[in-house]
Amino acid sequence: MSDADATVGTDADAAADADTVLIAGTASHVGKSTLAAGLCRLLARRGASVAPYKAQNMSNNARVALTPDGEWGEIGVSQHVQARAAEVPATTDMNPVLLKPRGGGESQVIVDGEAVANAPASAYYDDHWDDARAAAVAAHERLAAEHDVIVAEGAGSVAEINLRDRDLANVECARFADAKILIAVDIERGGAFASLYGTLELLPDDLRERVCGAVITKFRGDPTLLEPGIAEIEERTGVPIVGVVPHDDPGLPAEDSLSLPDAERADDGSDPGVLGDDDGVPEDASVRIGVPRLPRISNFTDLEPLAREPGVRVGYLPLDAALDEVDAVVLPGSKNTVDDLLALREAGFDAALRAFDGPVVGVCGGYQLLGDRLVDADVEGVGDRETVPGVGLLPVETEFSTDKRVERVTCAVDGVGPIAGAEGRATGYEIRAGRTRPLDGVEEAEAASVAIEPLGTESVATDQVLGTYLHGLFETAAVRDAFVETVFASAGRTRPDARRADRSPYEQAADLVADHVDLAAAGLGGLGGGAE
C-alpha cells in the first residue's frame, strides 16, 4: 500500500459516521451549487440531518459563519446558502478553505474562517496546501460526527489532470470523505455527452469507481430528444444518467463572477445584460440600477434582492459606461479597493459618478471608494502610494490596515438619504480591512447636510449618497423598500403595486431535484435513512 493509499484509508475510516455525496462537475458553472442546495433541502424535508460542505472554494462572494472556536469567520456564499437550504446554522466547517482572489495572480488564503496569508498559486501549494488539507479533513470529521448526510460540492471540473495530485475540492475530498460522486454536466454549453465521456475517461480509477450517476443540467426543450444520446453514453460508460434538469433558475445567490451578466456592449450597441428583466413590467415603467463591474468585484450578491423587486433592473456596467440611462448607482464590494479606484478613475467613471444626480449607495469597498481619500493605501498593494484621492461624494476617509473585521452585525436604521423612511433594525455582516471615519469638522456640521451612522458604526449619508459596511443590507425589507421607493421617485415613475411571489428559492431547488433526479437510480435513495 502506498503512503497515499494509507492516508485515504485512515481518512475514510474517520469519516464513516455520515454518508457523503459529492456533487462534482465536468466544468465550472454547470449547476453544482443548485443541485447541492436542492439536495440539502430535499433531505431536510425528509427529516435527515444534513450539512453542506466544500473542502476548498475560490470566490470573492463570502458570508460570515461561526468557527470551531465560536468566533466569526468567512465561508463562500454557496455553502452559506446551502446551510440555509439544509436548515442548519452555517459554520466554517462547511467551507474550511476559502481562496479570495486579490488580483495579480494572488489570493487571500482563509483557513477555518481566518485569513492566514496572501499567496500566489505556487506559494499556496508549496507552503499552505498540507495545512489546508488537514483543516478540510478535520472539518469533514466534525460534520460527519454531527449529521446523517454531508452534501459536498466540488469545484470546476473533477477531471483536471494537471491538478490531480492537489485537487482538494474534488479528488482529495472524494477520498477522505469516502464519497459517492454525482456528476453535473451542462448541456446549454453544447457537447454535453463528449464532456461527460472525457471526464469519466480522465478520472483516476478509484474515483471512477465512486461515480454513481450523472445529471444533465440546464436543458431546454423536449427531453425525449436526448434519449438516443443517453442510451449510448450509458452503454459506453456504464454510468447511469439519473436526471435531466430543466433550465429553471430558482434564484439562489450566485457564487462567482461567471454568473454576472455580460458587461460588454453588443455589436449593435445595445445595453449589457441585466438582472430582473423577466418580471413582466414594461421597460418604460421600470427603473435601472447601474453597478460598475469592478475588476476585483466581491459580494455582488448584495444586489440580488433588488433585482427580485418588480420593475427593478440591475445592470452591470463597463467602467467606461455613461450613466445617463441609469436611475441609481450601487457600488459593490471590492477585494482591492485602491486598484479598483484607480481603474474607475482611468476609465472616467469617477467623473461620471460625480456628475450623476440620482441616488448612490456604496457597500464596503464601494463605500471606501466614495470617500474623500484612502490612507495607508500601500497596505492594499499599490506600491508606496500612501494616500489616494477617492471619488469625493462622501466626507470621509478610509485608513487601511492588516487587521480584518469579520462579524455578524445587527444595527438600528436611521432612514435618511437614499433609504429615507426606513426604520427598525437591519441585520447583515461585515468582512473588511480598514476603518472609515468622517473628516475633521463633519460631525459638528452633520445637522445641516450629513447623517452620521444611519446604519450602525462607520456609515454616512447625505441627501443623495449612502455609504455603509453592512453587506446584506438589501435583504432587510424596510431598507430595500425605502431604497426602491427613492429610486422610483427620483426617476419620476410610479412603483408597480405588484410584488413578486416570495416563494423560497430553496424549495424551488429542492423541487428541481425531487422532480427531475432519480436518486434511487444512483444508489442514493437511502441517504438520511430514506427507502432505497
MORA-V71131 format. One record per helix or strand of 2 or more residues. SS is the DSSP state (helix for helix, strand for strand). FROM is the first residue (numbers start at 1). LEN is the number of residues. If there is no record, write none. Layout:
ss:SS from:FROM len:LEN
ss:SS from:FROM len:LEN
//
This chain:
ss:helix from:3 len:12
ss:strand from:19 len:7
ss:helix from:32 len:14
ss:strand from:50 len:4
ss:strand from:56 len:3
ss:strand from:62 len:5
ss:strand from:72 len:5
ss:helix from:77 len:10
ss:helix from:92 len:4
ss:strand from:97 len:7
ss:strand from:106 len:6
ss:strand from:114 len:7
ss:helix from:121 len:26
ss:strand from:149 len:5
ss:helix from:161 len:6
ss:helix from:168 len:9
ss:strand from:180 len:7
ss:helix from:192 len:11
ss:helix from:205 len:4
ss:strand from:211 len:9
ss:helix from:223 len:15
ss:strand from:241 len:6
ss:helix from:257 len:3
ss:strand from:274 len:2
ss:helix from:283 len:3
ss:strand from:287 len:6
ss:strand from:297 len:2
ss:helix from:300 len:8
ss:strand from:312 len:6
ss:strand from:328 len:4
ss:strand from:333 len:2
ss:helix from:337 len:11
ss:helix from:349 len:7
ss:strand from:359 len:5
ss:helix from:365 len:6
ss:strand from:373 len:3
ss:helix from:377 len:4
ss:strand from:387 len:3
ss:strand from:396 len:4
ss:strand from:405 len:9
ss:helix from:417 len:3
ss:strand from:425 len:8
ss:strand from:435 len:4
ss:helix from:443 len:7
ss:strand from:451 len:2
ss:strand from:460 len:2
ss:strand from:465 len:4
ss:helix from:473 len:3
ss:helix from:477 len:15
ss:helix from:505 len:12
ss:helix from:520 len:3
ss:helix from:527 len:3
//
